[in-house]
């Protein structure tokens, strides 16, 4: 964490006119946008990384671990640089339409009719008509970008902001990367578009399991498989951590009878068994009594917790 914070401190550039640090000439998560300035996701995560280093410096100071690391890298110098830079890093704010600019120019780029590419059978068909330089100059995305930030920090922005950005960027996104569909599926569920969430989830599964027998010619999409797990657990089962509490807010697809899975949380192994009208949560190991938020109600999990509710997609 300290080394990566040190890197970001060396990577930012001072804009004297705007009196802020910026990160220029990068490729963010969206690989159809090369050499952009101030990619929202990149800037945010760099700032978060630096903030984390400052937090760990204070928490570890004086400890054996701190003194051991101090022999390898100059923690005091890193702390001083991080302190000077962290509050001056530019983070784009939502505009009057609640949209967060993906980078400095994305929202000003011209639009084209993406219908045939959105309905493509094989991914990447847009490259038959446009080269990479041209793709960088129109409003089209290969994969999720701003929405990856919503995935990582799910309760940081309001549903209104998430919905506006989901609708805007999904209309521009071709999902030409296998990493994209699961992210959009999760955000769609969180803003209440459950049917679209399930549609995107099925497409994600079909990357390797569908009828297109050429989709895995160069190998199984391992990261996408992890995305499928996230779409189930984070998405339909609604298991998310907000920094304080474990939140659980399931909405199962209508043709699902139920789902059973385990996670580890605060030193405890927890089993979730979710059915159409009931959820059973069991602590399989660990001694802690755990606070859980289920929908908007707070519960305490000691050993077994039963919750009666309709968990089907409405």
VOTORMI-573022 format. One record per atom (N, C-alpha, C): x, y, z; residue in one letter. Coordinates in steps of 0.05 Angstrom, whole numbers, padded with zeros to 5 digits, always signed. Layout:
N
XYZA ...
***
This chain:
314
+00017-00024+00000X +00000+00000+00000X +00017+00025+00000X +00039+00025+00017X +00056+00049+00017X +00071+00053-00009X +00080+00031-00021X +00094+00033-00047X +00076+00043-00069X +00051+00033-00070X +00033+00042-00091X +00024+00071-00087X +00021+00079-00061X +00016+00107-00056X +00039+00124-00064X +00063+00115-00060X +00087+00129-00069X +00087+00133-00099X +00079+00111-00113X +00077+00112-00142X +00057+00134-00151X +00033+00133-00139X +00012+00153-00148X +00021+00181-00142X +00035+00185-00120X +00046+00212-00115X +00065+00221-00136X +00080+00202-00148X +00098+00209-00170X +00084+00212-00197X +00060+00200-00199X +00046+00199-00224X +00028+00223-00229X +00018+00236-00208X +00000+00259-00211X +00016+00283-00222X +00001+00300-00236X +00013+00324-00248X -00002+00349-00238X +00013+00369-00231X +00000+00394-00220X -00010+00411-00242X -00035+00419-00241X -00047+00438-00260X -00049+00465-00246X -00031+00482-00252X -00029+00508-00238X -00054+00525-00243X -00065+00524-00268X -00088+00540-00274X -00113+00531-00258X -00116+00505-00254X -00139+00496-00239X -00133+00490-00210X -00107+00492-00203X -00098+00488-00176X -00106+00461-00165X -00099+00440-00181X -00106+00413-00173X -00086+00393-00185X -00084+00370-00173X -00068+00349-00184X -00085+00332-00203X -00074+00324-00226X -00089+00309-00246X -00072+00284-00254X -00086+00265-00265X -00072+00241-00276X -00078+00240-00306X -00058+00244-00322X -00062+00248-00350X -00050+00225-00366X -00060+00222-00391X -00050+00203-00410X -00051+00174-00399X -00076+00165-00393X -00079+00138-00383X -00101+00123-00400X -00102+00097-00396X -00125+00081-00405X -00139+00072-00379X -00163+00080-00375X -00179+00070-00352X -00190+00043-00357X -00209+00034-00342X -00221+00008-00347X -00232+00004-00376X -00242+00026-00387X -00253+00025-00415X -00230+00026-00435X -00225+00003-00447X -00202+00001-00466X -00207+00013-00493X -00231+00024-00498X -00235+00038-00523X -00228+00068-00520X -00218+00076-00497X -00211+00104-00492X -00181+00105-00484X -00164+00110-00503X -00135+00111-00498X -00126+00139-00495X -00105+00143-00478X -00092+00169-00475X -00112+00191-00466X -00127+00184-00445X -00146+00204-00435X -00135+00217-00409X -00146+00239-00402X -00138+00253-00378X -00160+00251-00357X -00152+00246-00333X -00171+00246-00310X -00193+00226-00313X -00186+00201-00319X -00206+00179-00318X -00216+00178-00290X -00242+00180-00287X -00255+00182-00260X -00247+00159-00242X -00249+00134-00252X -00242+00111-00236X -00213+00111-00227X -00195+00118-00246X -00166+00118-00239X -00160+00139-00218X -00170+00164-00222X -00165+00185-00203X -00176+00178-00175X -00200+00167-00175X -00213+00160-00149X -00197+00139-00134X -00189+00118-00149X -00175+00096-00136X -00147+00104-00127X -00134+00122-00142X -00108+00132-00134X -00110+00148-00108X -00131+00165-00107X -00135+00181-00082X -00142+00162-00059X -00158+00142-00064X -00165+00123-00043X -00140+00108-00033X -00123+00101-00051X -00098+00087-00045X -00081+00104-00027X -00079+00130-00034X -00063+00149-00018X -00075+00153+00010X -00101+00155+00011X -00115+00158+00037X -00111+00133+00054X -00110+00110+00042X -00106+00085+00057X -00078+00084+00068X -00058+00094+00053X -00031+00095+00063X -00029+00113+00087X -00042+00136+00086X -00042+00155+00108X -00055+00142+00133X -00076+00128+00129X -00090+00114+00151X -00072+00093+00164X -00059+00077+00147X -00041+00056+00158X -00017+00068+00172X -00007+00090+00162X +00016+00103+00175X +00009+00110+00203X -00015+00122+00207X -00023+00130+00234X -00028+00105+00252X -00041+00084+00240X -00048+00061+00256X -00023+00044+00264X -00003+00044+00246X +00020+00026+00250X +00044+00040+00264X +00043+00067+00265X +00066+00082+00275X +00074+00073+00303X +00100+00067+00305X +00111+00058+00330X +00111+00027+00334X +00097+00013+00317X +00096-00016+00319X +00120-00030+00307X +00123-00056+00313X +00145-00071+00301X +00143-00072+00271X +00118-00075+00261X +00114-00076+00232X +00122-00050+00219X +00115-00028+00231X +00122-00001+00221X +00152+00002+00220X +00166-00006+00241X +00195-00003+00242X +00209-00022+00222X +00197-00045+00217X +00208-00063+00198X +00206-00052+00170X +00182-00041+00163X +00178-00029+00137X +00196-00005+00133X +00200+00010+00155X +00215+00035+00154X +00244+00030+00146X +00254+00006+00151X +00282-00001+00143X +00284-00005+00113X +00261-00010+00100X +00261-00015+00071X +00254+00010+00055X +00234+00024+00064X +00226+00049+00049X +00223+00072+00069X +00225+00096+00059X +00224+00120+00076X +00194+00127+00081X +00183+00116+00102X +00154+00121+00107X +00148+00150+00114X +00166+00164+00126X +00161+00192+00133X +00160+00209+00108X +00177+00203+00089X +00176+00218+00063X +00150+00212+00048X +00142+00187+00048X +00117+00179+00035X +00094+00193+00048X +00094+00193+00075X +00072+00205+00090X +00070+00235+00083X +00093+00248+00082X +00093+00277+00076X +00082+00283+00048X +00091+00267+00029X +00081+00270+00001X +00051+00265-00001X +00042+00244+00012X +00014+00237+00011X -00003+00259+00024X +00006+00269+00046X -00008+00290+00060X -00011+00315+00043X +00010+00322+00028X +00009+00346+00012X -00009+00343-00013X -00011+00318-00023X -00024+00314-00049X -00053+00306-00046X -00061+00291-00026X -00086+00276-00025X -00111+00293-00029X -00112+00317-00016X -00136+00333-00018X -00137+00350-00043X -00116+00349-00060X -00116+00365-00084X -00119+00349-00109X -00124+00323-00107X -00128+00306-00130X -00156+00310-00141X -00157+00315-00167X -00183+00321-00180X -00201+00296-00182X -00225+00298-00171X -00245+00277-00173X -00270+00290-00185X -00278+00280-00208X -00301+00292-00222X -00326+00289-00205X -00342+00309-00206X -00368+00309-00191X -00391+00305-00211X -00413+00294-00203X -00436+00291-00221X -00445+00319-00231X -00453+00320-00257X -00463+00345-00268X -00492+00349-00262X -00505+00368-00276X -00533+00374-00270X -00552+00351-00278X -00542+00333-00295X -00558+00310-00302X -00550+00285-00286X -00535+00289-00265X -00525+00268-00247X -00504+00250-00259X -00494+00258-00283X -00474+00241-00296X -00446+00248-00286X -00430+00228-00281X -00402+00231-00274X -00385+00228-00300X -00370+00248-00308X -00354+00245-00333X -00334+00222-00330X -00334+00204-00349X -00315+00182-00349X -00286+00193-00350X -00282+00214-00365X -00256+00227-00366X -00261+00256-00375X -00240+00271-00381X -00244+00300-00387X -00260+00305-00412X -00260+00286-00431X -00272+00292-00457X -00296+00274-00465X -00300+00252-00451X -00320+00232-00460X -00347+00244-00466X -00358+00260-00449X -00385+00271-00452X -00387+00292-00474X -00364+00302-00484X -00364+00321-00506X -00360+00308-00533X -00354+00282-00533X -00348+00268-00559X -00374+00264-00574X -00373+00263-00601X -00397+00258-00617X -00408+00230-00613X -00433+00226-00617X -00446+00200-00615X -00452+00189-00642X -00454+00162-00644X -00462+00149-00669X -00484+00129-00662X -00497+00118-00682X -00517+00098-00679X -00503+00071-00673X -00506+00061-00649X -00492+00036-00641X -00510+00012-00643X -00534+00014-00655X -00553-00008-00654X -00542-00034-00664X -00529-00034-00687X -00520-00059-00699X -00498-00072-00682X -00482-00055-00668X -00461-00065-00651X -00472-00075-00625X -00493-00063-00615X -00506-00072-00591X -00520-00099-00595X -00527-00104-00621X -00541-00129-00628X -00523-00150-00641X -00497-00146-00639X -00478-00163-00652X -00478-00192-00641X -00471-00211-00658X -00469-00239-00650X -00441-00244-00638X -00421-00235-00652X -00393-00238-00642X -00383-00211-00632X -00369-00211-00610X -00359-00186-00598X -00338-00173-00616X -00335-00147-00613X -00314-00132-00627X -00320-00125-00655X -00346-00128-00663X -00352-00123-00691X -00348-00094-00699X -00348-00076-00680X -00344-00047-00686X -00316-00043-00698X -00297-00060-00691X -00270-00057-00702X -00268-00062-00732X -00290-00073-00743X -00291-00076-00773X -00295-00049-00786X -00306-00030-00772X -00313-00004-00783X -00297+00019-00772X -00285+00015-00749X -00270+00037-00736X -00244+00026-00725X -00222+00042-00727X -00197+00034-00715X -00196+00046-00686X -00175+00039-00671X -00173+00047-00643X -00173+00078-00640X -00159+00091-00658X -00158+00120-00656X -00186+00132-00660X -00201+00121-00678X -00228+00131-00683X -00247+00125-00659X -00243+00101-00648X -00260+00093-00625X -00255+00111-00601X -00231+00122-00599X -00225+00140-00577X -00238+00167-00580X -00249+00172-00604X -00261+00199-00609X -00291+00199-00612X -00304+00177-00604X -00333+00176-00604X -00343+00164-00578X -00368+00169-00572X -00379+00160-00546X -00387+00130-00549X -00368+00113-00545X -00372+00084-00545X -00353+00072-00525X -00361+00052-00510X -00344+00039-00490X -00342+00010-00495X -00319-00001-00490X -00315-00030-00492X -00327-00044-00468X -00325-00032-00444X -00334-00045-00420X -00341-00025-00398X -00349-00035-00375X -00356-00018-00353X -00332-00001-00344X -00337+00024-00336X -00316+00041-00327X -00324+00056-00302X -00340+00077-00305X -00350+00091-00281X -00365+00071-00263X -00379+00052-00275X -00395+00033-00259X -00378+00014-00242X -00352+00010-00249X -00335-00006-00233X -00330+00007-00206X -00330+00033-00205X -00328+00048-00180X -00352+00043-00163X -00376+00043-00175X -00400+00037-00160X -00400+00008-00149X -00387-00010-00164X -00385-00037-00155X -00367-00039-00130X -00345-00025-00131X -00326-00025-00108X -00336-00011-00084X -00351+00011-00088X -00360+00027-00066X -00390+00031-00069X -00406+00010-00064X -00433+00009-00073X -00452+00030-00059X -00444+00039-00035X -00462+00057-00021X -00451+00086-00021X -00432+00092-00037X -00419+00118-00037X -00436+00139-00052X -00450+00130-00073X -00467+00149-00088X -00496+00141-00087X -00514+00160-00089X -00542+00155-00087X -00552+00138-00110X -00576+00126-00106X -00588+00110-00128X -00594+00127-00152X -00601+00153-00147X -00607+00171-00169X -00582+00175-00187X -00559+00178-00175X -00534+00181-00190X -00526+00155-00204X -00529+00133-00189X -00522+00107-00201X -00541+00101-00225X -00566+00107-00222X -00586+00101-00244X -00579+00118-00268X -00574+00144-00264X -00568+00162-00287X -00543+00152-00302X -00522+00144-00288X -00498+00135-00300X -00501+00107-00313X -00516+00090-00300X -00521+00064-00311X -00535+00066-00338X -00556+00082-00339X -00572+00084-00363X -00556+00098-00386X -00540+00118-00378X -00525+00132-00399X -00502+00115-00410X -00486+00104-00393X -00463+00089-00402X -00470+00062-00413X -00492+00049-00404X -00499+00023-00415X -00508+00026-00444X -00520+00049-00451X -00528+00054-00478X -00505+00058-00497X -00482+00064-00485X -00457+00068-00501X -00438+00044-00499X -00445+00025-00483X -00427+00003-00477X -00433-00022-00494X -00413-00033-00508X -00417-00056-00526X -00411-00082-00511X -00401-00081-00487X -00394-00105-00472X -00375-00123-00488X -00356-00110-00501X -00337-00125-00517X -00315-00138-00500X -00317-00133-00474X -00299-00147-00455X -00316-00165-00438X -00307-00188-00432X -00321-00207-00415X -00324-00197-00386X -00309-00177-00379X -00310-00166-00352X -00333-00147-00347X -00348-00140-00368X -00367-00119-00366X -00395-00127-00357X -00405-00149-00367X -00433-00156-00363X -00440-00160-00334X -00423-00173-00319X -00429-00178-00291X -00430-00152-00275X -00413-00133-00281X -00414-00107-00267X -00440-00093-00272X -00448-00092-00297X -00474-00079-00304X -00497-00094-00292X -00496-00120-00291X -00517-00136-00279X -00521-00129-00250X -00499-00126-00235X -00501-00120-00206X -00512-00092-00202X -00503-00072-00218X -00513-00045-00214X -00543-00043-00222X -00550-00058-00243X -00578-00058-00252X -00596-00068-00229X -00587-00089-00215X -00603-00099-00193X -00605-00078-00171X -00583-00065-00165X -00582-00046-00143X -00600-00021-00148X -00604-00014-00173X -00622+00009-00179X -00650+00000-00184X -00656-00027-00182X -00683-00037-00184X -00691-00047-00211X -00673-00047-00231X -00680-00058-00258X -00673-00088-00258X -00690-00103-00244X -00683-00131-00239X -00683-00148-00264X -00703-00143-00281X -00705-00160-00306X -00680-00155-00324X -00672-00130-00326X -00648-00124-00342X -00623-00137-00329X -00623-00136-00303X -00601-00149-00288X -00599-00178-00295X -00621-00192-00296X -00621-00221-00302X -00614-00226-00332X -00623-00208-00349X -00616-00210-00377X -00585-00208-00381X -00573-00189-00368X -00544-00185-00369X -00529-00209-00357X -00540-00219-00335X -00528-00242-00321X -00528-00266-00340X -00550-00271-00354X -00551-00294-00372X -00530-00291-00394X -00528-00267-00405X -00508-00262-00426X -00480-00267-00415X -00475-00260-00390X -00449-00265-00378X -00443-00295-00376X -00463-00311-00368X -00460-00340-00367X -00455-00352-00394X -00468-00340-00415X -00466-00351-00442X -00439-00346-00455X -00422-00329-00443X -00396-00325-00455X -00381-00351-00459X -00381-00368-00438X -00368-00394-00440X -00387-00417-00442X -00412-00413-00434X -00431-00435-00433X -00453-00434-00454X -00452-00414-00471X -00474-00409-00491X -00470-00426-00516X -00487-00419-00536X -00487-00434-00561X -00465-00426-00581X -00453-00403-00576X -00431-00394-00593X -00406-00409-00587X -00400-00430-00602X -00378-00448-00596X -00351-00436-00601X -00349-00412-00611X -00323-00399-00616X -00316-00379-00594X -00334-00375-00575X -00330-00354-00555X -00306-00360-00537X -00298-00386-00534X -00276-00393-00516X -00252-00405-00531X -00250-00397-00557X -00228-00408-00573X -00201-00402-00561X -00198-00379-00549X -00172-00371-00537X -00170-00377-00508X -00190-00391-00497X -00189-00399-00469X -00214-00391-00454X -00218-00404-00431X -00240-00397-00413X -00236-00369-00401X -00257-00354-00398X -00255-00327-00387X -00257-00328-00356X -00234-00333-00344X -00233-00338-00315X -00243-00315-00298X -00236-00290-00306X -00245-00267-00291X -00275-00264-00293X -00286-00270-00317X -00315-00269-00321X -00329-00289-00303X -00317-00312-00299X -00329-00332-00281X -00331-00321-00253X -00311-00307-00244X -00312-00293-00218X -00334-00272-00218X -00338-00259-00241X -00359-00239-00244X -00386-00252-00242X -00389-00276-00252X -00415-00290-00249X -00421-00295-00219X -00401-00304-00204X -00404-00307-00175X -00412-00281-00162X -00399-00259-00170X -00406-00233-00158X -00435-00225-00166X -00442-00230-00190X -00470-00223-00199X -00491-00238-00183X -00484-00263-00175X -00503-00278-00158X -00502-00268-00129X -00478-00267-00117X -00476-00261-00088X -00480-00231-00083X -00465-00213-00097X -00469-00184-00094X -00495-00175-00105X -00502-00186-00129X -00526-00177-00143X -00551-00188-00132X -00559-00212-00141X -00585-00223-00134X -00588-00229-00105X -00567-00237-00091X -00568-00242-00062X -00563-00217-00046X -00553-00197-00059X -00550-00170-00046X -00532-00170-00022X -00512-00186-00022X -00493-00187+00001X -00471-00167-00004X -00471-00145+00010X -00451-00124+00006X -00442-00113+00033X -00418-00103+00035X -00407-00091+00059X -00404-00061+00055X -00415-00046+00073X -00416-00017+00070X -00394-00002+00086X -00375-00018+00097X -00354-00006+00113X -00360-00009+00143X -00385-00013+00149X -00394-00017+00177X -00409-00042+00181X -00429-00047+00164X -00446-00070+00167X -00446-00088+00142X -00452-00113+00146X -00457-00131+00124X -00487-00128+00117X -00492-00120+00092X -00519-00115+00082X -00528-00139+00065X -00553-00147+00069X -00564-00170+00053X -00592-00161+00043X -00595-00161+00017X -00620-00152+00005X -00626-00168-00020X -00635-00194-00017X -00638-00212-00040X -00662-00205-00057X -00660-00210-00083X -00682-00211-00102X -00675-00233-00122X -00687-00256-00119X -00680-00279-00136X -00697-00278-00162X -00685-00286-00184X -00700-00290-00209X -00723-00309-00204X -00745-00304-00219X -00769-00320-00215X -00766-00350-00219X -00748-00358-00237X -00745-00386-00243X -00723-00399-00225X -00714-00385-00205X -00695-00397-00186X -00710-00407-00161X -00706-00431-00153X -00719-00442-00129X -00705-00434-00104X -00679-00430-00105X -00664-00421-00082X -00634-00422-00087X -00619-00413-00068X -00590-00413-00072X -00577-00416-00044X -00554-00430-00044X -00540-00436-00019X -00510-00430-00023X -00498-00415-00006X -00470-00408-00009X -00458-00400+00018X -00432-00400+00020X -00418-00392+00045X -00400-00368+00039X -00396-00351+00059X -00376-00330+00058X -00362-00329+00086X -00339-00317+00086X -00326-00311+00111X -00328-00281+00117X -00335-00275+00142X -00339-00247+00150X -00332-00244+00180X -00313-00225+00185X -00304-00220+00213X -00297-00245+00228X -00282-00263+00214X -00272-00287+00227X -00292-00309+00229X -00316-00306+00218X -00337-00326+00219X -00343-00337+00191X -00348-00362+00190X -00359-00375+00165X -00389-00374+00167X -00402-00362+00147X -00431-00359+00147X -00443-00372+00123X -00464-00387+00128X -00479-00400+00106X -00505-00385+00101X -00510-00379+00076X -00535-00367+00068X -00551-00387+00052X -00576-00391+00060X -00595-00408+00045X -00619-00391+00039X -00622-00383+00014X -00643-00363+00007X -00663-00377-00012X -00688-00376-00004X -00710-00387-00021X -00730-00365-00027X -00751-00373-00041X -00770-00353-00051X -00781-00335-00029X -00787-00347-00006X -00801-00332+00015X -00788-00335+00042X -00763-00344+00042X -00749-00348+00068X -00719-00347+00064X -00705-00336+00084X -00676-00337+00084X -00667-00347+00111X -00649-00367+00110X -00637-00378+00134X -00607-00371+00133X -00597-00358+00154X -00569-00351+00156X -00557-00365+00180X -00536-00381+00176X -00525-00397+00197X -00495-00390+00200X -00487-00385+00225X -00458-00382+00230X -00446-00409+00235X -00429-00418+00217X -00418-00445+00218X -00393-00446+00235X -00379-00424+00237X -00355-00423+00254X -00351-00395+00264X -00334-00393+00285X -00329-00367+00297X -00347-00362+00320X -00338-00344+00338X -00352-00339+00363X -00367-00312+00363X -00362-00296+00343X -00373-00269+00344X -00403-00269+00339X -00417-00251+00354X -00445-00245+00347X -00444-00222+00326X -00457-00226+00304X -00454-00208+00281X -00479-00191+00276X -00475-00166+00271X -00497-00148+00264X -00500-00149+00233X -00525-00153+00224X -00531-00154+00195X -00553-00134+00189X -00552-00121+00166X -00574-00106+00156X -00588-00122+00134X -00613-00129+00139X -00628-00143+00118X -00650-00124+00108X -00647-00117+00083X -00663-00095+00072X -00657-00070+00089X -00677-00060+00104X -00672-00036+00120X -00673-00042+00150X -00675-00068+00157X -00677-00076+00185X -00651-00088+00196X -00645-00082+00221X -00621-00092+00233X -00627-00117+00248X -00610-00138+00244X -00613-00164+00258X -00587-00171+00271X -00588-00189+00291X -00564-00199+00304X -00563-00229+00298X -00540-00237+00287X -00535-00266+00282X -00518-00278+00303X -00530-00295+00320X -00514-00310+00339X -00507-00338+00328X -00527-00354+00322X -00522-00380+00310X -00538-00384+00285X -00565-00381+00287X -00582-00385+00264X -00602-00362+00264X -00607-00351+00240X -00626-00329+00237X -00645-00336+00214X -00671-00335+00219X -00691-00339+00198X -00705-00312+00192X -00708-00307+00166X -00722-00283+00158X -00743-00291+00138X -00768-00284+00143X -00791-00290+00125X -00796-00265+00108X -00795-00268+00082X -00800-00246+00065X -00802-00256+00036X -00814-00241+00018X -00815-00248-00010X -00788-00240-00023X -00772-00259-00031X -00747-00253-00043X -00746-00257-00073X -00769-00261-00085X -00771-00264-00114X -00770-00237-00128X -00761-00237-00153X -00762-00213-00170X -00791-00206-00175X -00798-00182-00170X -00826-00174-00175X -00829-00161-00202X 
***
